[in-house]
Amino acid sequence: MDAIDHAILGAVVADGRMTLHQLAERVHLGPSATRERLRRLERTVIRGYAANPDPVVLGFPIDALIDVDLPGGADTVAFEAVLRDTPQVVEALHATGEHDYLLRLRCTHTDELHATVRRLKAQHGALRTRTSVVLDHTLPSRQRLPD
């Protein structure tokens, strides 16, 4: 990737609905050269384009982070299948460190959060959980792009 590819990538990350003409003007190329570069990036780097709806407006104001510990020998494949099938779980990370998983849940209210965490323990094998409710998105999720 060269500097022009970086500029194209930065522009479409900032505004995925930008027209090809607007993008070409932004990166100082003609439309066909821009289209060619964009298509190459879409084949290699860009995984897709998506809307980013506001979860609070959709009725999910509770944002919580849950650390999950599973017992030794737990069936992680089955547990991960449960996570995929639980609509409140909007992100799940399996990482090194003190806990087995870090989950992000979006819930309608604390009762739904409580019920979801209890279900992970009682029905799906979570040994321990630790819940933190997000108070503020100090730095919202963003993409890291090359310099």
LOTORKE-352687 format. One record per residue: residue number from 1; residue in three letters; x, y, z of N, C-alpha, C in turn. Coordinates in steps of 0.1 Angstrom, whole numbers, plus 2048, in hexadecimal, padded with zeros to 3 digits. Each point is the difference from the previous one (the first is absolute). Layout:
// residues N
<rec nr="NUM" rest="ALA" n_x="X" n_y="Y" n_z="Z" ca_x="X" ca_y="Y" ca_z="Z" c_x="X" c_y="Y" c_z="Z"/>
...
END
This chain:
// residues 147
<rec nr="1" rest="MET" n_x="808" n_y="7F4" n_z="800" ca_x="7F8" ca_y="80C" ca_z="800" c_x="809" c_y="80C" c_z="800"/>
<rec nr="2" rest="ASP" n_x="7FC" n_y="80A" n_z="7F7" ca_x="808" ca_y="80C" ca_z="800" c_x="7F8" c_y="80B" c_z="807"/>
<rec nr="3" rest="ALA" n_x="805" n_y="80C" n_z="7FF" ca_x="7F9" ca_y="80C" ca_z="806" c_x="7F2" c_y="802" c_z="7FB"/>
<rec nr="4" rest="ILE" n_x="7FE" n_y="7FE" n_z="7F3" ca_x="7F3" ca_y="802" ca_z="7FA" c_x="7F6" c_y="7F6" c_z="805"/>
<rec nr="5" rest="ASP" n_x="805" n_y="7F3" n_z="801" ca_x="7F7" ca_y="7F6" ca_z="805" c_x="7FC" c_y="803" c_z="80F"/>
<rec nr="6" rest="HIS" n_x="80A" n_y="805" n_z="808" ca_x="7FD" ca_y="804" ca_z="80E" c_x="7F6" c_y="80B" c_z="800"/>
<rec nr="7" rest="ALA" n_x="801" n_y="809" n_z="7F7" ca_x="7F6" ca_y="80B" ca_z="7FF" c_x="7F2" c_y="7FB" c_z="7FC"/>
<rec nr="8" rest="ILE" n_x="7FF" n_y="7F7" n_z="7F7" ca_x="7F3" ca_y="7FA" ca_z="7FC" c_x="7FA" c_y="7F9" c_z="80C"/>
<rec nr="9" rest="LEU" n_x="809" n_y="7F8" n_z="806" ca_x="7FB" ca_y="7F8" ca_z="80C" c_x="7FB" c_y="809" c_z="80B"/>
<rec nr="10" rest="GLY" n_x="807" n_y="80A" n_z="803" ca_x="7FC" ca_y="80A" ca_z="80A" c_x="7F3" c_y="807" c_z="7FD"/>
<rec nr="11" rest="ALA" n_x="7FE" n_y="803" n_z="7F3" ca_x="7F4" ca_y="807" ca_z="7FC" c_x="7F4" c_y="7F7" c_z="801"/>
<rec nr="12" rest="VAL" n_x="801" n_y="7F4" n_z="7FB" ca_x="7F4" ca_y="7F7" ca_z="801" c_x="7FD" c_y="7FB" c_z="80E"/>
<rec nr="13" rest="VAL" n_x="80B" n_y="7FF" n_z="809" ca_x="7FD" ca_y="7FD" ca_z="80E" c_x="7F8" c_y="80B" c_z="806"/>
<rec nr="14" rest="ALA" n_x="804" n_y="80D" n_z="7FD" ca_x="7F9" ca_y="80B" ca_z="805" c_x="7F2" c_y="802" c_z="7FB"/>
<rec nr="15" rest="ASP" n_x="7FE" n_y="7FC" n_z="7F3" ca_x="7F3" ca_y="802" ca_z="7F9" c_x="7FE" c_y="7F6" c_z="7F5"/>
<rec nr="16" rest="GLY" n_x="7FB" n_y="7F4" n_z="804" ca_x="7FE" ca_y="7F5" ca_z="7F6" c_x="7F6" c_y="803" c_z="7F6"/>
<rec nr="17" rest="ARG" n_x="7F8" n_y="80A" n_z="801" ca_x="7F6" ca_y="804" ca_z="7F6" c_x="805" c_y="80B" c_z="7F6"/>
<rec nr="18" rest="MET" n_x="80C" n_y="803" n_z="801" ca_x="806" ca_y="80A" ca_z="7F7" c_x="7FF" c_y="7FB" c_z="7F2"/>
<rec nr="19" rest="THR" n_x="7FC" n_y="809" n_z="7F7" ca_x="800" ca_y="7FC" ca_z="7F2" c_x="80E" c_y="7FE" c_z="7FA"/>
<rec nr="20" rest="LEU" n_x="801" n_y="7F9" n_z="7F6" ca_x="80D" ca_y="7FE" ca_z="7F9" c_x="806" c_y="80D" c_z="7FC"/>
<rec nr="21" rest="HIS" n_x="7F7" n_y="809" n_z="7FB" ca_x="805" ca_y="80D" ca_z="7FB" c_x="806" c_y="808" c_z="80C"/>
<rec nr="22" rest="GLN" n_x="7F9" n_y="800" n_z="80B" ca_x="805" ca_y="807" ca_z="80C" c_x="80D" c_y="7FA" c_z="805"/>
<rec nr="23" rest="LEU" n_x="801" n_y="7F3" n_z="800" ca_x="80C" ca_y="7F9" ca_z="804" c_x="80B" c_y="804" c_z="7F7"/>
<rec nr="24" rest="ALA" n_x="7FE" n_y="7FF" n_z="7F3" ca_x="80A" ca_y="804" ca_z="7F6" c_x="805" c_y="80E" c_z="802"/>
<rec nr="25" rest="GLU" n_x="7F7" n_y="809" n_z="803" ca_x="804" ca_y="80E" ca_z="803" c_x="809" c_y="801" c_z="80D"/>
<rec nr="26" rest="ARG" n_x="7FC" n_y="7F8" n_z="80A" ca_x="807" ca_y="801" ca_z="80D" c_x="80E" c_y="7FB" c_z="7FE"/>
<rec nr="27" rest="VAL" n_x="802" n_y="7F5" n_z="7F8" ca_x="80E" ca_y="7FB" ca_z="7FF" c_x="807" c_y="805" c_z="7F3"/>
<rec nr="28" rest="HIS" n_x="7FA" n_y="809" n_z="7F9" ca_x="807" ca_y="806" ca_z="7F5" c_x="803" c_y="7F7" c_z="7F4"/>
<rec nr="29" rest="LEU" n_x="7F7" n_y="7F7" n_z="7FD" ca_x="801" ca_y="7F6" ca_z="7F5" c_x="7F4" c_y="801" c_z="7F7"/>
<rec nr="30" rest="GLY" n_x="801" n_y="7FB" n_z="7F5" ca_x="7F4" ca_y="7FF" ca_z="7F7" c_x="7F7" c_y="7F5" c_z="805"/>
<rec nr="31" rest="PRO" n_x="7F3" n_y="800" n_z="7FC" ca_x="7F6" ca_y="7F6" ca_z="805" c_x="804" c_y="7F2" c_z="7FD"/>
<rec nr="32" rest="SER" n_x="805" n_y="7FD" n_z="7F4" ca_x="803" ca_y="7F2" ca_z="7FC" c_x="80C" c_y="7FB" c_z="808"/>
<rec nr="33" rest="ALA" n_x="80A" n_y="808" n_z="802" ca_x="80C" ca_y="7FC" ca_z="808" c_x="7FC" c_y="7FE" c_z="80F"/>
<rec nr="34" rest="THR" n_x="7F7" n_y="809" n_z="804" ca_x="7FB" ca_y="7FE" ca_z="80E" c_x="7F8" c_y="7F3" c_z="801"/>
<rec nr="35" rest="ARG" n_x="7F7" n_y="7FE" n_z="7F6" ca_x="7F8" ca_y="7F3" ca_z="801" c_x="809" c_y="7F4" c_z="800"/>
<rec nr="36" rest="GLU" n_x="80A" n_y="800" n_z="7F8" ca_x="809" ca_y="7F4" ca_z="7FF" c_x="807" c_y="7FE" c_z="80D"/>
<rec nr="37" rest="ARG" n_x="805" n_y="80B" n_z="806" ca_x="806" ca_y="7FE" ca_z="80D" c_x="7F6" c_y="7FC" c_z="80B"/>
<rec nr="38" rest="LEU" n_x="7F5" n_y="806" n_z="800" ca_x="7F5" ca_y="7FC" ca_z="80A" c_x="7FD" c_y="7F1" c_z="7FE"/>
<rec nr="39" rest="ARG" n_x="7FE" n_y="7FC" n_z="7F4" ca_x="7FC" ca_y="7F2" ca_z="7FE" c_x="80B" c_y="7F6" c_z="805"/>
<rec nr="40" rest="ARG" n_x="80D" n_y="804" n_z="7FE" ca_x="80B" ca_y="7F8" ca_z="805" c_x="800" c_y="800" c_z="80F"/>
<rec nr="41" rest="LEU" n_x="7FD" n_y="80B" n_z="807" ca_x="7FF" ca_y="801" ca_z="80E" c_x="7F4" c_y="7F7" c_z="805"/>
<rec nr="42" rest="GLU" n_x="7F5" n_y="801" n_z="7F9" ca_x="7F5" ca_y="7F8" ca_z="804" c_x="802" c_y="7F1" c_z="7FF"/>
<rec nr="43" rest="ARG" n_x="809" n_y="7FC" n_z="7F7" ca_x="804" ca_y="7F1" ca_z="7FF" c_x="80A" c_y="7FC" c_z="80A"/>
<rec nr="44" rest="THR" n_x="807" n_y="80A" n_z="806" ca_x="80B" ca_y="7FC" ca_z="809" c_x="7FF" c_y="805" c_z="80E"/>
<rec nr="45" rest="VAL" n_x="7FC" n_y="80C" n_z="802" ca_x="800" ca_y="807" ca_z="80D" c_x="7F2" c_y="803" c_z="806"/>
<rec nr="46" rest="ILE" n_x="7F8" n_y="805" n_z="7F8" ca_x="7F2" ca_y="804" ca_z="804" c_x="7F7" c_y="7F4" c_z="801"/>
<rec nr="47" rest="ARG" n_x="7FB" n_y="7FD" n_z="80C" ca_x="7F8" ca_y="7F4" ca_z="802" c_x="7F1" c_y="803" c_z="7FD"/>
<rec nr="48" rest="GLY" n_x="7FD" n_y="80C" n_z="7FE" ca_x="7F2" ca_y="803" ca_z="7FD" c_x="7FC" c_y="80E" c_z="805"/>
<rec nr="49" rest="TYR" n_x="7F4" n_y="804" n_z="7FE" ca_x="7FA" ca_y="80C" ca_z="804" c_x="7F4" c_y="7FE" c_z="808"/>
<rec nr="50" rest="ALA" n_x="7FE" n_y="807" n_z="80B" ca_x="7F5" ca_y="7FD" ca_z="809" c_x="7FA" c_y="80D" c_z="806"/>
<rec nr="51" rest="ALA" n_x="7F3" n_y="800" n_z="803" ca_x="7FA" ca_y="80B" ca_z="807" c_x="804" c_y="7FE" c_z="80F"/>
<rec nr="52" rest="ASN" n_x="800" n_y="80B" n_z="807" ca_x="804" ca_y="800" ca_z="80E" c_x="7F5" c_y="806" c_z="808"/>
<rec nr="53" rest="PRO" n_x="7F5" n_y="7F8" n_z="803" ca_x="7F5" ca_y="806" ca_z="807" c_x="803" c_y="803" c_z="80F"/>
<rec nr="54" rest="ASP" n_x="7F8" n_y="809" n_z="805" ca_x="802" ca_y="804" ca_z="80E" c_x="7F8" c_y="7F6" c_z="809"/>
<rec nr="55" rest="PRO" n_x="807" n_y="7F8" n_z="808" ca_x="7F9" ca_y="7F6" ca_z="808" c_x="7F6" c_y="807" c_z="80A"/>
<rec nr="56" rest="VAL" n_x="803" n_y="80B" n_z="805" ca_x="7F7" ca_y="807" ca_z="80A" c_x="7F3" c_y="803" c_z="7F9"/>
<rec nr="57" rest="VAL" n_x="801" n_y="806" n_z="7F4" ca_x="7F4" ca_y="803" ca_z="7F9" c_x="7F8" c_y="7F3" c_z="7FC"/>
<rec nr="58" rest="LEU" n_x="807" n_y="7F5" n_z="7FE" ca_x="7F9" ca_y="7F3" ca_z="7FD" c_x="7FA" c_y="7FA" c_z="80D"/>
<rec nr="59" rest="GLY" n_x="803" n_y="806" n_z="80C" ca_x="7FA" ca_y="7FA" ca_z="80C" c_x="809" c_y="7F8" c_z="808"/>
<rec nr="60" rest="PHE" n_x="80D" n_y="801" n_z="7FE" ca_x="80A" ca_y="7F8" ca_z="808" c_x="80A" c_y="80A" c_z="807"/>
<rec nr="61" rest="PRO" n_x="7FB" n_y="807" n_z="80A" ca_x="809" ca_y="80A" ca_z="807" c_x="80A" c_y="7FA" c_z="809"/>
<rec nr="62" rest="ILE" n_x="7FF" n_y="7F4" n_z="804" ca_x="809" ca_y="7FA" ca_z="80A" c_x="80B" c_y="7F9" c_z="7F8"/>
<rec nr="63" rest="ASP" n_x="80C" n_y="805" n_z="802" ca_x="80D" ca_y="7FB" ca_z="7F9" c_x="808" c_y="7FA" c_z="80C"/>
<rec nr="64" rest="ALA" n_x="803" n_y="7F3" n_z="7FF" ca_x="807" ca_y="7FA" ca_z="80B" c_x="80C" c_y="7F7" c_z="7FB"/>
<rec nr="65" rest="LEU" n_x="80A" n_y="800" n_z="807" ca_x="80C" ca_y="7F7" ca_z="7FD" c_x="800" c_y="7F5" c_z="80B"/>
<rec nr="66" rest="ILE" n_x="801" n_y="7F4" n_z="7FB" ca_x="7FF" ca_y="7F5" ca_z="809" c_x="80D" c_y="7F7" c_z="7FE"/>
<rec nr="67" rest="ASP" n_x="807" n_y="7FF" n_z="80B" ca_x="80B" ca_y="7F6" ca_z="800" c_x="7FB" c_y="7F3" c_z="804"/>
<rec nr="68" rest="VAL" n_x="803" n_y="7F5" n_z="7F8" ca_x="7FB" ca_y="7F3" ca_z="803" c_x="80B" c_y="7F6" c_z="802"/>
<rec nr="69" rest="ASP" n_x="7FF" n_y="7F8" n_z="80A" ca_x="809" ca_y="7F5" ca_z="803" c_x="7F8" c_y="7F3" c_z="7FE"/>
<rec nr="70" rest="LEU" n_x="806" n_y="7F7" n_z="7F8" ca_x="7FA" ca_y="7F2" ca_z="7FE" c_x="808" c_y="7F6" c_z="809"/>
<rec nr="71" rest="PRO" n_x="7FA" n_y="7F6" n_z="804" ca_x="807" ca_y="7F5" ca_z="807" c_x="80A" c_y="7F9" c_z="7F7"/>
<rec nr="72" rest="GLY" n_x="80B" n_y="7FB" n_z="806" ca_x="80A" ca_y="7F8" ca_z="7F8" c_x="7F9" c_y="7F5" c_z="7F9"/>
<rec nr="73" rest="GLY" n_x="804" n_y="7FF" n_z="7F3" ca_x="7FA" ca_y="7F5" ca_z="7F8" c_x="7F2" c_y="803" c_z="7FA"/>
<rec nr="74" rest="ALA" n_x="7FC" n_y="80D" n_z="802" ca_x="7F3" ca_y="804" ca_z="7FA" c_x="800" c_y="7FF" c_z="7F1"/>
<rec nr="75" rest="ASP" n_x="7F4" n_y="7FD" n_z="7FB" ca_x="7FE" ca_y="7FF" ca_z="7F1" c_x="7FF" c_y="80E" c_z="7FB"/>
<rec nr="76" rest="THR" n_x="80B" n_y="806" n_z="7FB" ca_x="800" ca_y="80E" ca_z="7FC" c_x="7F9" c_y="801" c_z="7F2"/>
<rec nr="77" rest="VAL" n_x="800" n_y="7F6" n_z="7F8" ca_x="7F8" ca_y="801" ca_z="7F3" c_x="7F1" c_y="801" c_z="803"/>
<rec nr="78" rest="ALA" n_x="7FB" n_y="7F9" n_z="80A" ca_x="7F2" ca_y="801" ca_z="803" c_x="7FD" c_y="80D" c_z="807"/>
<rec nr="79" rest="PHE" n_x="809" n_y="805" n_z="808" ca_x="7FE" ca_y="80D" ca_z="807" c_x="800" c_y="80B" c_z="7F6"/>
<rec nr="80" rest="GLU" n_x="809" n_y="800" n_z="7F6" ca_x="801" ca_y="80A" ca_z="7F6" c_x="7F3" c_y="7FF" c_z="7F7"/>
<rec nr="81" rest="ALA" n_x="7FB" n_y="7F5" n_z="7FE" ca_x="7F3" ca_y="7FE" ca_z="7F8" c_x="7F5" c_y="807" c_z="808"/>
<rec nr="82" rest="VAL" n_x="800" n_y="7FF" n_z="80D" ca_x="7F5" ca_y="806" ca_z="808" c_x="802" c_y="810" c_z="7FF"/>
<rec nr="83" rest="LEU" n_x="80C" n_y="804" n_z="800" ca_x="803" ca_y="80F" ca_z="7FF" c_x="7FA" c_y="805" c_z="7F3"/>
<rec nr="84" rest="ARG" n_x="803" n_y="7F9" n_z="7F5" ca_x="7FB" ca_y="804" ca_z="7F2" c_x="7F1" c_y="800" c_z="800"/>
<rec nr="85" rest="ASP" n_x="7F9" n_y="7F7" n_z="808" ca_x="7F2" ca_y="7FF" ca_z="800" c_x="7F9" c_y="809" c_z="80A"/>
<rec nr="86" rest="THR" n_x="808" n_y="808" n_z="808" ca_x="7FA" ca_y="808" ca_z="80A" c_x="800" c_y="80F" c_z="7FB"/>
<rec nr="87" rest="PRO" n_x="7F4" n_y="805" n_z="7FC" ca_x="800" ca_y="80D" ca_z="7FA" c_x="806" c_y="80C" c_z="808"/>
<rec nr="88" rest="GLN" n_x="7FF" n_y="7FE" n_z="80D" ca_x="806" ca_y="80B" ca_z="809" c_x="80F" c_y="801" c_z="7FF"/>
<rec nr="89" rest="VAL" n_x="807" n_y="7F5" n_z="7FC" ca_x="80E" ca_y="800" ca_z="7FE" c_x="803" c_y="806" c_z="7F2"/>
<rec nr="90" rest="VAL" n_x="806" n_y="80C" n_z="800" ca_x="803" ca_y="807" ca_z="7F4" c_x="80F" c_y="7FF" c_z="7FC"/>
<rec nr="91" rest="GLU" n_x="808" n_y="7FB" n_z="80A" ca_x="80E" ca_y="7FE" ca_z="7FD" c_x="806" c_y="7F6" c_z="80A"/>
<rec nr="92" rest="ALA" n_x="808" n_y="7F7" n_z="7FB" ca_x="806" ca_y="7F6" ca_z="809" c_x="80F" c_y="7FE" c_z="7FC"/>
<rec nr="93" rest="LEU" n_x="809" n_y="801" n_z="80A" ca_x="80E" ca_y="7FF" ca_z="7FE" c_x="805" c_y="7F5" c_z="809"/>
<rec nr="94" rest="HIS" n_x="808" n_y="7F7" n_z="7FA" ca_x="807" ca_y="7F5" ca_z="807" c_x="80E" c_y="805" c_z="801"/>
<rec nr="95" rest="ALA" n_x="805" n_y="802" n_z="80B" ca_x="80E" ca_y="807" ca_z="801" c_x="808" c_y="7FA" c_z="80C"/>
<rec nr="96" rest="THR" n_x="80C" n_y="803" n_z="800" ca_x="809" ca_y="7FC" ca_z="80B" c_x="7FD" c_y="809" c_z="80C"/>
<rec nr="97" rest="GLY" n_x="805" n_y="7FC" n_z="80B" ca_x="7FE" ca_y="808" ca_z="80C" c_x="7F8" c_y="7F9" c_z="80B"/>
<rec nr="98" rest="GLU" n_x="7FB" n_y="807" n_z="809" ca_x="7FA" ca_y="7FB" ca_z="80C" c_x="7F3" c_y="7F9" c_z="7FD"/>
<rec nr="99" rest="HIS" n_x="7F8" n_y="804" n_z="7F5" ca_x="7F3" ca_y="7FA" ca_z="7FD" c_x="801" c_y="7FA" c_z="7F2"/>
<rec nr="100" rest="ASP" n_x="7F6" n_y="7F6" n_z="7FE" ca_x="800" ca_y="7F9" ca_z="7F4" c_x="7FA" c_y="808" c_z="7F4"/>
<rec nr="101" rest="TYR" n_x="7F6" n_y="808" n_z="803" ca_x="7F8" ca_y="808" ca_z="7F6" c_x="7FD" c_y="80E" c_z="806"/>
<rec nr="102" rest="LEU" n_x="800" n_y="809" n_z="7F6" ca_x="7FA" ca_y="80D" ca_z="803" c_x="7F5" c_y="802" c_z="7F7"/>
<rec nr="103" rest="LEU" n_x="7F4" n_y="803" n_z="805" ca_x="7F4" ca_y="802" ca_z="7F8" c_x="7FB" c_y="80E" c_z="802"/>
<rec nr="104" rest="ARG" n_x="7FA" n_y="805" n_z="7F5" ca_x="7F8" ca_y="80C" ca_z="800" c_x="7F2" c_y="7FD" c_z="7FE"/>
<rec nr="105" rest="LEU" n_x="7F7" n_y="804" n_z="809" ca_x="7F2" ca_y="7FE" ca_z="7FF" c_x="7F9" c_y="80D" c_z="7FE"/>
<rec nr="106" rest="ARG" n_x="7F5" n_y="800" n_z="7F8" ca_x="7F7" ca_y="80C" ca_z="7FF" c_x="7F3" c_y="7FB" c_z="804"/>
<rec nr="107" rest="CYS" n_x="7FA" n_y="806" n_z="80A" ca_x="7F3" ca_y="7FC" ca_z="806" c_x="7F6" c_y="80B" c_z="801"/>
<rec nr="108" rest="THR" n_x="7F4" n_y="7FD" n_z="801" ca_x="7F5" ca_y="809" ca_z="802" c_x="800" c_y="807" c_z="80D"/>
<rec nr="109" rest="HIS" n_x="803" n_y="7F8" n_z="80B" ca_x="800" ca_y="805" ca_z="80D" c_x="809" c_y="7F7" c_z="809"/>
<rec nr="110" rest="THR" n_x="802" n_y="803" n_z="80C" ca_x="809" ca_y="7F8" ca_z="809" c_x="7F9" c_y="7F2" c_z="803"/>
<rec nr="111" rest="ASP" n_x="7F3" n_y="7FF" n_z="7FF" ca_x="7FA" ca_y="7F3" ca_z="802" c_x="804" c_y="7F6" c_z="7F5"/>
<rec nr="112" rest="GLU" n_x="801" n_y="805" n_z="7F4" ca_x="804" ca_y="7F8" ca_z="7F5" c_x="80F" c_y="7FC" c_z="801"/>
<rec nr="113" rest="LEU" n_x="808" n_y="80A" n_z="804" ca_x="80E" ca_y="7FD" ca_z="803" c_x="802" c_y="7F5" c_z="80A"/>
<rec nr="114" rest="HIS" n_x="7F9" n_y="802" n_z="80B" ca_x="800" ca_y="7F6" ca_z="80B" c_x="7FC" c_y="7F2" c_z="7FC"/>
<rec nr="115" rest="ALA" n_x="7F5" n_y="7FF" n_z="7F8" ca_x="7FB" ca_y="7F3" ca_z="7FC" c_x="80A" c_y="7FA" c_z="7F6"/>
<rec nr="116" rest="THR" n_x="806" n_y="808" n_z="7F7" ca_x="80A" ca_y="7FA" ca_z="7F7" c_x="80C" c_y="7FB" c_z="807"/>
<rec nr="117" rest="VAL" n_x="805" n_y="807" n_z="809" ca_x="80C" ca_y="7FB" ca_z="808" c_x="7FD" c_y="7F4" c_z="808"/>
<rec nr="118" rest="ARG" n_x="7F4" n_y="800" n_z="806" ca_x="7FC" ca_y="7F4" ca_z="808" c_x="7FF" c_y="7F4" c_z="7F7"/>
<rec nr="119" rest="ARG" n_x="7FA" n_y="802" n_z="7F4" ca_x="7FF" ca_y="7F5" ca_z="7F6" c_x="80E" c_y="7FA" c_z="7FC"/>
<rec nr="120" rest="LEU" n_x="809" n_y="809" n_z="7FE" ca_x="80E" ca_y="7FC" ca_z="7FC" c_x="806" c_y="7F7" c_z="80B"/>
<rec nr="121" rest="LYS" n_x="7FD" n_y="803" n_z="80C" ca_x="805" ca_y="7F8" ca_z="80B" c_x="7F8" c_y="7F3" c_z="802"/>
<rec nr="122" rest="ALA" n_x="7F3" n_y="801" n_z="801" ca_x="7F7" ca_y="7F5" ca_z="804" c_x="7FE" c_y="7F6" c_z="7F5"/>
<rec nr="123" rest="GLN" n_x="7FF" n_y="805" n_z="7F3" ca_x="7FD" ca_y="7F6" ca_z="7F5" c_x="80C" c_y="7FE" c_z="7F7"/>
<rec nr="124" rest="HIS" n_x="80A" n_y="808" n_z="800" ca_x="80A" ca_y="7FF" ca_z="7F6" c_x="80F" c_y="7FF" c_z="805"/>
<rec nr="125" rest="GLY" n_x="801" n_y="7FD" n_z="80D" ca_x="80D" ca_y="7FC" ca_z="805" c_x="80A" c_y="80B" c_z="805"/>
<rec nr="126" rest="ALA" n_x="7FC" n_y="80C" n_z="800" ca_x="809" ca_y="80A" ca_z="804" c_x="802" c_y="7FE" c_z="80F"/>
<rec nr="127" rest="LEU" n_x="80D" n_y="7FF" n_z="804" ca_x="803" ca_y="7FE" ca_z="80E" c_x="7FF" c_y="80D" c_z="809"/>
<rec nr="128" rest="ARG" n_x="806" n_y="80B" n_z="7FA" ca_x="7FF" ca_y="80D" ca_z="807" c_x="7FF" c_y="80A" c_z="7F5"/>
<rec nr="129" rest="THR" n_x="7F9" n_y="80B" n_z="805" ca_x="7FF" ca_y="80C" ca_z="7F7" c_x="803" c_y="80C" c_z="808"/>
<rec nr="130" rest="ARG" n_x="804" n_y="80B" n_z="7F9" ca_x="802" ca_y="80D" ca_z="807" c_x="7FA" c_y="80A" c_z="7F6"/>
<rec nr="131" rest="THR" n_x="7F7" n_y="808" n_z="804" ca_x="7F8" ca_y="809" ca_z="7F8" c_x="804" c_y="80E" c_z="803"/>
<rec nr="132" rest="SER" n_x="803" n_y="808" n_z="7F5" ca_x="802" ca_y="80E" ca_z="801" c_x="7F6" c_y="807" c_z="7F6"/>
<rec nr="133" rest="VAL" n_x="7F9" n_y="809" n_z="806" ca_x="7F7" ca_y="808" ca_z="7F7" c_x="807" c_y="80C" c_z="7FB"/>
<rec nr="134" rest="VAL" n_x="7FF" n_y="802" n_z="7F3" ca_x="807" ca_y="80C" ca_z="7FA" c_x="7F9" c_y="80D" c_z="804"/>
<rec nr="135" rest="LEU" n_x="807" n_y="809" n_z="805" ca_x="7FA" ca_y="80D" ca_z="803" c_x="801" c_y="80A" c_z="7F5"/>
<rec nr="136" rest="ASP" n_x="80B" n_y="7FF" n_z="7F8" ca_x="803" ca_y="80A" ca_z="7F6" c_x="809" c_y="7FA" c_z="7F5"/>
<rec nr="137" rest="HIS" n_x="7FE" n_y="803" n_z="7F4" ca_x="80A" ca_y="7FC" ca_z="7F5" c_x="80A" c_y="80B" c_z="7FF"/>
<rec nr="138" rest="THR" n_x="80A" n_y="800" n_z="808" ca_x="80A" ca_y="80A" ca_z="800" c_x="807" c_y="801" c_z="7F2"/>
<rec nr="139" rest="LEU" n_x="803" n_y="7F4" n_z="7FA" ca_x="806" ca_y="800" ca_z="7F3" c_x="7F8" c_y="7F5" c_z="7F8"/>
<rec nr="140" rest="PRO" n_x="7F6" n_y="804" n_z="7F8" ca_x="7F8" ca_y="7F6" ca_z="7F9" c_x="809" c_y="7F7" c_z="7F7"/>
<rec nr="141" rest="SER" n_x="7FB" n_y="7F4" n_z="7FD" ca_x="807" ca_y="7F7" ca_z="7F8" c_x="804" c_y="807" c_z="7F3"/>
<rec nr="142" rest="ARG" n_x="80C" n_y="7FD" n_z="7FC" ca_x="805" ca_y="806" ca_z="7F3" c_x="80A" c_y="7F6" c_z="7F9"/>
<rec nr="143" rest="GLN" n_x="803" n_y="803" n_z="7F4" ca_x="809" ca_y="7F7" ca_z="7F9" c_x="80E" c_y="806" c_z="801"/>
<rec nr="144" rest="ARG" n_x="80A" n_y="7F7" n_z="801" ca_x="80E" ca_y="805" ca_z="800" c_x="804" c_y="7FE" c_z="7F1"/>
<rec nr="145" rest="LEU" n_x="805" n_y="80B" n_z="7FB" ca_x="804" ca_y="800" ca_z="7F2" c_x="80F" c_y="803" c_z="7FF"/>
<rec nr="146" rest="PRO" n_x="807" n_y="7FB" n_z="7F6" ca_x="80E" ca_y="802" ca_z="7FF" c_x="803" c_y="80F" c_z="7FE"/>
<rec nr="147" rest="ASP" n_x="80C" n_y="805" n_z="805" ca_x="803" ca_y="80E" ca_z="7FE" c_x="803" c_y="803" c_z="7F2"/>
END
